[in-house]
């Protein structure tokens, strides 16, 4: 079995999802008392949540690279970053390690294409929805047509994810915003949506289903990424090419 390294704690609730899904998949596939060979470097999320200056973002980039290098030095066979938004720094990680990096967009896009989707909605933090690092990979490498909400809706969703998702009553607000945006995207021709924040599935209490049947099929990127991690551990997933 390959050993997987997870850069986690970003935040910790999503890392729990990865840990549960990967171990459940290994147990179901291998039987007995099997569990995954993993090392997790759980980082302090506060600096990531509060960063606002270029110097602070550079420090975050360096922190993620150092975490990945430490996991590599500890003997893992591949690296997984348990956060959608922080994949904005994924190329810096790839450039500084010598083992495979399992990208969350690869896992998500592969499932969408397998199910026949070509026009999809993307929901997540503002950075995930607006920045090129996520959409460009979906459009250029996988030829997906990607829709995002209008700016007022992006701002509302970003605020709710950052401030409300894990607070009392916050999940109800998230569900309302997601359902409204999904309905709009359906009218715009999307046939599926990506839940592009690793905790969005928790608004429905989901820690298992890779696709939630809402107004449109909602693909939970965290679950799909974790399933790819489990496949990697078992040697059933091809080693990603270094880019």
C-alpha positions as CSV (number, residue, x, y, z in Angstrom):
1,X,0.0,0.0,0.0
2,X,1.2,3.5,-0.9
3,X,1.5,6.0,2.0
4,X,-0.4,9.2,1.5
5,X,0.6,12.6,2.9
6,X,-2.2,15.1,3.7
7,X,-1.6,18.8,4.3
8,X,-4.6,19.4,6.5
9,X,-6.2,21.5,9.2
10,X,-7.5,24.0,6.5
11,X,-9.7,23.8,8.3
12,X,-9.9,20.7,10.5
13,X,-13.5,19.8,9.8
14,X,-12.6,19.1,6.1
15,X,-9.6,17.0,7.2
16,X,-11.9,14.8,9.2
17,X,-13.9,14.2,6.1
18,X,-10.8,13.1,4.2
19,X,-9.7,10.8,7.1
20,X,-13.1,9.1,7.3
21,X,-13.6,8.6,3.6
22,X,-10.1,7.3,2.8
23,X,-10.1,4.9,5.7
24,X,-13.7,3.7,4.9
25,X,-12.7,3.1,1.3
26,X,-9.6,1.1,2.3
27,X,-11.6,-1.0,4.8
28,X,-14.3,-1.8,2.3
29,X,-11.8,-2.6,-0.5
30,X,-9.3,-4.6,1.5
31,X,-11.5,-6.1,4.2
32,X,-10.6,-7.1,7.7
33,X,-9.2,-4.4,9.9
34,X,-7.4,-2.6,7.0
35,X,-6.8,1.1,7.2
36,X,-4.9,3.6,5.1
37,X,-1.2,4.3,5.5
38,X,-1.3,8.1,6.0
39,X,0.6,11.0,7.5
40,X,-1.2,14.2,8.2
41,X,0.4,17.6,8.8
42,X,-2.4,19.6,10.4
43,X,-1.7,23.3,10.1
44,X,-3.0,26.2,12.1
45,X,-5.8,27.6,9.9
46,X,-6.0,31.1,11.5
47,X,-3.1,32.7,9.5
48,X,-4.7,31.3,6.3
49,X,-8.2,32.6,7.2
50,X,-6.9,36.1,8.1
51,X,-4.3,36.7,5.4
52,X,-4.8,39.9,3.3
53,X,-1.4,41.2,2.2
54,X,1.0,40.0,-0.4
55,X,3.6,39.3,2.3
56,X,1.1,37.2,4.2
57,X,0.1,35.2,1.2
58,X,3.8,34.6,0.4
59,X,4.2,33.3,3.9
60,X,1.3,30.9,3.4
61,X,2.8,29.7,0.1
62,X,6.0,28.9,1.9
63,X,4.2,27.2,4.8
64,X,2.4,24.9,2.4
65,X,5.6,24.1,0.5
66,X,7.4,23.4,3.8
67,X,4.6,21.1,5.0
68,X,4.7,19.1,1.7
69,X,8.4,18.8,1.8
70,X,8.3,17.6,5.4
71,X,5.8,14.9,4.5
72,X,8.0,13.9,1.6
73,X,11.0,13.7,3.9
74,X,8.9,11.5,6.2
75,X,8.5,8.9,3.5
76,X,5.1,9.5,1.9
77,X,4.5,8.4,-1.7
78,X,2.2,11.3,-2.7
79,X,0.8,14.6,-1.4
80,X,-2.8,15.7,-1.1
81,X,-3.9,19.3,0.0
82,X,-7.2,19.1,1.8
83,X,-8.5,22.5,0.7
84,X,-9.9,23.8,-2.6
85,X,-9.0,27.5,-2.2
86,X,-5.4,26.8,-1.2
87,X,-4.8,25.0,-4.5
88,X,-4.0,28.5,-5.7
89,X,-0.5,27.6,-4.4
90,X,-0.5,24.1,-5.8
91,X,2.0,24.8,-8.6
92,X,4.5,26.1,-6.0
93,X,4.1,22.8,-4.1
94,X,4.6,20.7,-7.3
95,X,7.7,22.6,-8.2
96,X,9.3,21.9,-4.8
97,X,8.6,18.2,-4.3
98,X,9.7,15.1,-6.1
99,X,6.6,12.9,-5.5
100,X,3.1,13.1,-7.0
101,X,0.6,15.8,-6.0
102,X,-3.0,14.8,-6.3
103,X,-4.9,17.8,-7.5
104,X,-8.5,18.3,-6.4
105,X,-9.6,19.6,-9.8
106,X,-8.3,16.4,-11.5
107,X,-10.4,14.2,-9.2
108,X,-13.6,16.3,-9.7
109,X,-13.3,16.9,-13.4
110,X,-12.8,13.2,-14.1
111,X,-16.0,12.3,-12.4
112,X,-18.0,15.1,-14.2
113,X,-16.7,14.0,-17.6
114,X,-17.4,10.3,-16.8
115,X,-21.0,11.3,-16.1
116,X,-21.3,13.2,-19.3
117,X,-21.3,16.8,-18.0
118,X,-19.9,19.6,-20.1
119,X,-21.5,22.8,-18.7
120,X,-21.1,23.1,-15.0
121,X,-21.5,25.6,-12.2
122,X,-18.7,26.3,-9.7
123,X,-19.5,27.3,-6.1
124,X,-17.0,28.0,-3.3
125,X,-15.1,30.8,-1.8
126,X,-14.5,34.0,-3.8
127,X,-10.9,33.1,-4.6
128,X,-12.0,29.7,-5.9
129,X,-14.8,31.1,-8.1
130,X,-13.0,34.2,-9.4
131,X,-9.3,33.2,-9.7
132,X,-7.8,31.5,-12.7
133,X,-6.2,28.7,-10.8
134,X,-9.4,26.6,-10.6
135,X,-11.5,27.6,-13.6
136,X,-8.5,27.6,-16.0
137,X,-7.7,24.0,-15.1
138,X,-11.3,23.0,-15.7
139,X,-11.6,24.8,-19.0
140,X,-8.2,24.4,-20.5
141,X,-7.3,20.8,-19.4
142,X,-10.8,19.3,-19.3
143,X,-12.8,21.5,-21.8
144,X,-15.6,22.2,-19.3
145,X,-17.7,25.2,-19.7
146,X,-17.8,26.8,-16.2
147,X,-20.4,29.1,-14.8
148,X,-20.0,31.2,-11.6
149,X,-22.6,33.3,-9.8
150,X,-22.9,37.1,-10.3
151,X,-20.7,39.3,-8.0
152,X,-23.4,40.0,-5.4
153,X,-24.1,36.3,-5.0
154,X,-20.4,35.5,-5.0
155,X,-19.9,37.9,-2.2
156,X,-22.8,36.5,-0.2
157,X,-21.6,32.9,-0.6
158,X,-18.0,33.8,0.3
159,X,-19.1,35.5,3.5
160,X,-21.4,32.7,4.5
161,X,-18.6,30.1,3.9
162,X,-16.0,32.0,5.9
163,X,-18.2,33.3,8.7
164,X,-21.3,31.1,9.0
165,X,-20.7,27.6,7.8
166,X,-19.6,26.1,11.1
167,X,-21.7,28.3,13.4
168,X,-25.2,27.9,14.8
169,X,-27.7,28.4,12.0
170,X,-25.0,28.8,9.4
171,X,-25.7,25.6,7.6
172,X,-29.3,26.7,6.9
173,X,-28.0,29.9,5.3
174,X,-25.5,28.0,3.2
175,X,-28.2,25.7,1.9
176,X,-30.4,28.6,1.0
177,X,-27.6,30.4,-0.9
178,X,-26.5,27.2,-2.7
179,X,-30.0,26.2,-3.7
180,X,-30.6,29.7,-5.1
181,X,-27.4,29.7,-7.1
182,X,-27.9,26.2,-8.3
183,X,-31.4,27.1,-9.6
184,X,-30.0,30.0,-11.5
185,X,-27.2,27.9,-13.0
186,X,-29.8,25.3,-14.1
187,X,-31.6,28.1,-16.0
188,X,-28.3,29.0,-17.6
189,X,-27.8,25.5,-19.0
190,X,-25.6,23.9,-16.4
191,X,-26.2,20.1,-15.9
192,X,-24.2,19.8,-12.7
193,X,-22.5,22.0,-10.1
194,X,-19.2,21.6,-8.2
195,X,-19.2,22.1,-4.5
196,X,-15.8,23.7,-4.6
197,X,-15.2,24.2,-0.9
198,X,-14.3,21.1,1.1
199,X,-16.9,21.8,3.7
200,X,-19.9,22.6,1.6
201,X,-21.3,19.1,1.7
202,X,-21.5,19.4,5.5
203,X,-24.4,21.8,5.0
204,X,-26.4,18.6,4.3
205,X,-24.5,16.5,6.9
206,X,-22.8,14.7,4.0
207,X,-19.6,12.8,4.7
208,X,-20.1,10.0,2.2
209,X,-22.0,10.8,-1.0
210,X,-19.9,12.1,-3.8
211,X,-22.9,13.5,-5.6
212,X,-25.8,15.2,-3.8
213,X,-29.0,15.2,-5.7
214,X,-30.2,18.8,-5.4
215,X,-31.9,20.9,-8.1
216,X,-28.8,19.7,-10.1
217,X,-26.4,17.0,-9.3
218,X,-23.9,18.6,-6.9
219,X,-20.4,17.0,-7.0
220,X,-18.7,17.2,-3.6
221,X,-15.0,17.9,-4.4
222,X,-13.9,16.9,-0.9
223,X,-15.4,13.4,-1.2
224,X,-14.1,12.9,-4.8
225,X,-10.6,14.1,-3.8
226,X,-10.6,11.7,-0.8
227,X,-11.7,8.8,-3.0
228,X,-8.8,9.6,-5.3
229,X,-6.6,9.5,-2.2
230,X,-7.9,6.1,-1.3
231,X,-7.3,4.8,-4.8
232,X,-3.8,6.2,-4.7
233,X,-3.1,4.4,-1.5
234,X,-4.2,1.1,-3.0
235,X,-2.2,1.6,-6.1
236,X,-5.4,1.7,-8.2
237,X,-4.9,5.3,-9.4
238,X,-2.2,6.2,-11.8
239,X,0.6,8.4,-10.4
240,X,-0.1,11.9,-11.6
241,X,2.5,13.4,-14.0
242,X,4.6,16.1,-12.5
243,X,3.7,19.4,-14.3
